Amino acid sequence: MSSAFITTKPGASLRLECAETVEATGAVVPTTGWTISSHMTNAAGARVIFDVERVDDAIGRYDLVLEPAASLALVAGNWKCDIRRQFGTDVDLSDTFTIVVEPGVTNA
């Protein structure tokens, strides 16, 4: 993931499109049989868990989704997001990245 910030607001849908690739070559990495989970935490220790939607395991595509009802729990500030990928006993923790939650509530 890029070091650029992702921004959202409480009450907004948040969908992060993810793809597993080999960094050096850009080759796709199939995720068939992998366990994928993701969460984000803030400085106060609050934690929100993303739903993981498998899009295409053959090409390593999945989405991390936070529905509006779940995102209402977000408070303004910086949140660190992490993605855990596991295949068998091998666990690969991604680099964390920042999601900025802006003040105010998005009304549907």
Buried (B, 14 or more C-beta within 10 A) or exposed (E): EEEEEBEBBBBBBBEBEBBBEEEEEEEBEBBEEBEBBBBBBBEEEEEBEBEBBEBEBEEBBBBBBBEBEBBEEBEEBEBEBBBBBBBEEEEEEBEEBBBEBEEEEBEE
